[in-house]
């Protein structure tokens, strides 16, 4: 929803004011449609944003200050001025759908920018919403880039060996001899992971960390039990919802209550572990 985007930028400004550079890309639910409000418990369509409005709303967070912007998508390149250029690829085919693909025009733009990066002696780090490689054969359709092999070929031809993405919501990585594809865990999903990359022209390292809010809770003097025991709260919230969804499905096919309970518990634990990247 447009209101959500506007509220989110206010939170991003807090980080920006601390000197943290923020680069934003649209996911498949961020533009045109897909947004609802529930004023009376029933879903109503809320005002969304167009691609141009998205670019304007996030003008301070990537959509200004870049060295190149693709005319055919919301893709752009940001120069860190530390020997590394970050390629932010808008991988959506249709906003509001789950498909991922780069158009021929965007591929031409990407290759040109990667060529310039190599000529400058810089290292490219590439990011997009959809995965480049297959992380789970059951989730390739609509989750993996339709022309991921071609994109991978272009990236590696110009010295790139790292690709960052989301969409799958689970912490996971896949490697080939040429490139590493890392899916960052969904921040709103237990254990609320974020990734830290340490990079140079020679190498890079990636570490996934679970969010620890204890210092924040202490600084504001909060007595909120959900914040004081945030990890427990996050686990319970995710587990309870996974359990409820699993049990509803399992009970529809298994009549034995004891067996259905065992499968529901197993499914819920497995779901939490899967999204944690275990």
Secondary structure, 3 states (H helix, E strand, C coil): CHHHHHHHHHHHHHHHCCCCCCCCCCCCCCCCCCCEECCCCCCEECCCCCHHHHHHHCCCCCCCCCCEECCCCCCEEEECCCCEEEEEECCECCCCCCCECCCHHHHHHHHHHHHHHHHCCCEEEEEECCECCCCCHHHCCCCECCCHHHHHHHHHHCCCCEEEECCCCCCEEEECCCCEEEECCCCCCCCCEEEEEEECCCCEEEEEEECCCHHHHHHHCCCCHHHHCHHHHHHHHHHHHHHHHHHHHHCCCCCCHHHHHHHHHHHHHHHHHHHHCC
